[in-house]
Amino acid sequence: MAKVWVEKLFDDPELYILRVDDNRIGYFEATWDIPEGITYNAYLMKLKDAVVLFDLSKREYTEDFMEALRKLVDPEEVTHVVIHHTEPDHTGALPAFLEANGYRAQLIGTSFAKRFLEGFYGERVVENFYTIKDGEEIRIGDRTFRFVTVPWLHWPDTMITYAVEDKLIFSCDAGGGYGIPETIDDGDEEVVKKYLPHVTKYIVTVIGHYHKYIVQNIKKLKNLGIVEEAKAILPGHGLIWRRNPRRIFEFYEAVGAGSATKGKVLVIYDSMYGFVEKRMRIVLEELEKQGFTPVVYRFTDRDAPAVSDILGEVPDSEALVIGASTYEADIHPRVRYTLYEILDKANYEKPVLVVGAFGWGGVAGKKIETLISRSKFDLVEVVESRGMPRPEDEEKLREGVKKLVRWLS
């Protein structure tokens, strides 16, 4: 049985969080390694003559979720269900809920959401579905709710809800992160500091393909004035933001824009038999000599870091160094996969130095150069040679690092 938090957040309106802690998951979306786990946050608001449920939970936790919900209300009392985003980690419990609810509740969401829900769960679930228009306001009970579409954060169906009188933003995936924080909100700064790297990793792996829309959509919300005046931001994963609500959207903006931490250089390489590693030691020594702080991920016969962790390091790096062996007339498969995901999920205007080693024919460097040339990244130089590095190779490697440094200055 999962741990489920059921806590009152506000007295007026009477608002509760139902947070399911998923510490059994290994790979989010069957892809991204998340040993840190994740939470699924739903919210229940009790109003005069209405009870509103904002999102639900993952199908595997339906029983836990329904048990938690029944601590607050009889499911039949719920009059409205707001569907911000139809991905099954937020809607998997919907069929069971509607069954318990007697299909009385009106579902509220975008036109895309209606189509997706019908595809996921069948026609019955959308029999009582209201399709919102961007910016539309609806009166429910004694409160006004404004619905704002934020497409590609991270599906085309996505929207947020703004509780007008109470200045609350229900943001679902926008503002969320991996991890199972020790608290439900941002009141403890140590918890926040521990949690934010998981947010970066979440943004890049989940929303990264559409990261330009992060900046666009948060700008849209800011122009509406609701971010500045928000008293709380309530995401579908991770911490609630009450002490400093704007902080999480500002953090999202920084990741979306690829704002760099001064001096941080991300170094990624494979080394099957030590030839690339010898080159990278020279590169790392020169980077540190030049005053930079390398963050290193290596694929060796003893190391295989999670690509999701590597992706989380890209946005705030000033530059990247990629070291690769030529493997079967191609890029080493581990580096190749990592590079493909970086170019898809974390494609920023940052300089890249490429280092390569080969046995009988150098191919990896050329192939990486081709991939980089088709991306937003800027190729500084390719330094590739055969076998162990000779003195002339060391000189080229050090000059390559210096060229990278000049690029940043």
N, C-alpha and C positions, 0 to 999 in steps of 0.2 A: 504493500500500500504506500502511495506517495505521500509526502508531507504536503498538506494544503493549508495555506494561511487564509483565515477568514477574519479580517480586521476592519473596524470602522475607520474611515478616513476623515469624514466630516459629519457634523450633526445637522447642518442646514446648508445644502440638502443632505439627507441621510444617505451617505455613500459608503459602499464597502468594496474592498478588494477580495477577490477569490484567486489566490496565487497557487498554482500547482508547480512544485519543484521536481523537475525531471533529472534525476541523477543516474538514471539507467541508460540514457541515450549515449551512444558512442560517436555517431556521425550524423550531424544535422543535414537534412535533405539527402541522406544516404551518401554524403560526400565529405563533409568537413569535420575533421577530428575536433571534438569538443569535450575533452575529459573534464572541463570545468562545468559541464551541464548547462541547463537552460531553464527558465521559468516560463509558464504560460499564464498571463494575467488577464482576468476578466473583471468586470466591475458591475455592481448592482446599485441602482439608485431608486430609492423609494420616494415617490412624490404623491401629491394629493390626487387621488383617483387614478394613479398610474404607477407601474413598476417597470423600470427600463433596465435591460441587461445589455451591457456593452461587450460583445464578443463572448467566446466560450473557451473550450480547451480541446486538446488533442484526443482523438478517439480512444487511444489506449488508456486514458485517464477519465473516461466518461463516468464510471461508477464513483470515483473519488470526487469528481466535479459535481455530480448531481447530489451526492451526500452533503457536500459543503453548501450548495445552493439551498437545500432543504433546511439547513440551520437558520437561514434568513427568511425564506418565504416558501410557501407551497408553489411548485412550478406553475400551477394553473393561474396564480395571481400575476404572473409576468405578462404585461400588456404589449411591450415592444422589445424587439431585439435589434440592436444596431450592429450591422456587419461591416466593419471597416475594411476588411481584407479577407478573402475567402480561402486562403491557403489552409489546408486541413489541420495545422497545428493550432488554429484559432476557431475552426468550425467543425472539427471531427465529432464533437459531442452534440452537434445540432440535431440530427435525426432523433436521438434518444430524448433530448430535451423537448422537442416538439411533440413527441409521443406522450410524454408526461404532462405537457402543457395542454394537450387536447387540440393542438394546432390553433389556439386562440390568439396567440401573439402575432402582431404585425411585424414582419421583417423590414428593415430599412437599409438600403444600400444603393450602389450605383447600378447602371444597366449591365455593366460587365459582371458585377457581383451576382446578379440574378441569373445570368447565363451560366456562370461558373458553378453556382450552387446546384442548378438543375442538372448540369453535367456530372457533378460529383455524387449527388444524393437522390436525384430523381425529381419528377415534376411536383410531387406532393409538397415538398418543402417550400416551394415558391408560390403556392396557391394564394397566400396572403402577403405579398411582397409589394412594398412601396418603393418606387424608383425615384431617387432624389435628382435634382438638378444642381449643378455647381453653385454654391453660395446660398442655396435655399434654406429658409428658416421654417421650422415647424414647432408649433406649440404642443407640448405634451404635459398633461397635468398642469402644474402651475409654473412650468419652466419653458424657456425658449432654447431650441437647439439649432445651431447653424452647421450645415454640412458642406465641407470644402473638399473638392477632389484634389488629390496629390498623386496623379498617375506616375507609374514607374518607381514608386517607393513602396514596394518594388514590383508590383504587378499593375496592369492597367486598371484594375478594379479599385485601387486603394483610395480611401478618403479619410479625413479626420472629422471629429465632432467637436464643436465649440459650444459649451454650455454658457450662454450669453450672460445671464444674471450672475452666475457664480464664477465666471472667468476661468473655466477648466477646459483643458485640451485633452481629449481622448485620441491618442495618436497611433495606436497599434504598433506596427513594425517601426515606424519612424520614431526615433528616440529609444529604441530597444537595444539590447545587447545580450551576448552570451553570459553565462555565469549564473550562480545561485547566491546572490548577496546575502549576508548575514542579517540584513535589515530590509525593510520594505521601501525605505525612502533614502534620500540623500542627506539625512541629518548628521551622519557620522562621516567626517572627511576621510578617515582612514579606510573606511569601506568604499568610498567613492574612488579613491586613488587605486585601490586594488581592483576595482570593477572596470574602470575606463579602458584599460588595454583590451579587455574582452569586448567592449563596445566597438573599438577600432576593428578588431578581427571580425566581428559580426557585420559591420558596415561593409567591409571590403568583400567578404565571402558571399553575403546575401544580396547586398544592393550594389556592389562594386561595378557590375556590368553597366549599370545605369547611373554611375556616380555624378554625372553632370546634372542629373535631375534633382539630386539632393540640394544643390545650391539654388537651382531655379525654384523649387517648391518651397523651400524655407524663405526665400525672398518673397514669394507670393504670400505666405502667411504673415511675414513681417509687414508687407504693404497693407494688409488688412488690419493691422494694428493689434492682432490678437496675441502675438508672441510677447510683445512688450508688456501687455497688461495681464497676462496669464498668471493666476495664483498657483497653478499646479499643472504639470504635464504628466499624463498617465499613459505610459506605453503598454504594449502587449507582451513585452519581455523585460525582465530585469527591474531596476530601481524606478520608483516614482520620484519625480522631481518637485519638491515642495519648498525646500530652503532657498534654492536658486533655480527656478524653472527654466530660465533662458539658457542656462549653462549647457544643457544637453543638446539643444539645437545649434548653439555656437560650436560645440564640439563636432557635431555632424557636419556643419559647414566647413570646418577646418579639414576634416578628413576628406570630404567631397572635393575640396580645392587642392588637396595634397600639400597643405602648409607644412614646411619642413622644420625639424628641430636642428638648430645650428650644430654642425659638426658630425651629425649622424650619417654614416655610410653603411648601407646594407650590402653584405658580402655573401654570395651564394656560390657554392661550387661542389662538384663531385671529385673524388679521387679514388680510382680503383686500386692503384699500386703505388701511390705517393708522388707521381710526377706532377700532377696539378697542385697537390698540396705544397710541394716545395716552392712552386711559383707563388702560391697564395701567401706563404710566409713572408716572402719578399714584399709582396703588395701590402700586407698588413703592417709590416715593419715601417714601410714608407708612409703609409697613411697616418700611423701614430706619430711618426717623425714630423709630419706636416700639421699635426695638431688635431687630427680627426679621431672620432671614436667609432671603430668598426663594430657592427653587430653581425656576427658570423653564424651561418647555417651551412653545414657540410654533409654531403652524402658520401659515406665511406662503407667499408665492410663491417663497421660497427655502429654507424649512425645513419638514421633515416628520419629526419625531422618532419613534422606534419606540415604539409604545404599551406594549410590554413593559418598556421602560426607565422610562416614566412610572409604570406599575403598581408597579415596585420602589421608587418613592419614597414611596408612600402610607403604608405601615404606621408609619414613624417620624416622619411629619409631625404637627405640632400642629394644623394647620388647612389647608384648601384654599381657593384663590381660582380660580374658573372664569370666564373671559371668553369670550363667544360672540357671533358675528354671527347675525342672523336671515337664513336662507338658504332661499328658496323656502317661506316660511311654516313654517319648522322651525328646529331648531338646526343650525348649520353642520355638515356631515357628519363632518368630522374630529373635532370636539369631541364630537359626538353618539356616535360609535363609542367614543371614549375614555371618555366618561362611562358608557356602557352597560357597558364592561368593568370600570371602577372599581366600579360598583354590584354587579357580579356577583362579581368576584375580590377586591376590597379594600373590603368594606362595613363600615366601622368607625364608632363613635360619635365623630365629629370635626366641628367647626363648618365651615361652608362659606359663603363670600361669593360671590355671583354678580354679574357685571358684563356688561351687554349693550349692543349698538349695533344700530340698524336704519335702513333707508332710509325706507320708507313705512308699515311696521307692525311693532310689536314683538311677536314671538312666542317667540323663543328663551328669554328670561327666564322666561316663564310655563311653558314646557314643562320647563325645567330644574327650576323650583320644584316641579312635579308629580312629577318623577322623584325628587328629593331627599326629598320628603314621604313617599315609599313605601319609603325606605331607613332605615338606622341613622344616617346623617349628620344633623346639625342645621343647618337653614337659618338663617343669621343675618339676611341681607337680600338683596334683589335691587335692584341699581341699574342701570337701563336707560333709555337715551334715544336720540334721533334724531340722526344725522349726527355732526359733530364735537362734542367736549365743550365746553359753555359754562361760564362761571364758576360758575353755580349747580350744574352737573353735577359740577364738580371738588369743590365743597363737599360734595355728597352722597357722592362717592366717598371722600373723606377721612373723613367721618363713618362711612361703612360699615366702613372699616378700623378705626377707633377702636372701633366696636361689636364687631367681631371680636376685638380685643385685650381688651376688657372681658369678653367671653365666656370667654376663656382664663384670666383672672385669678381 
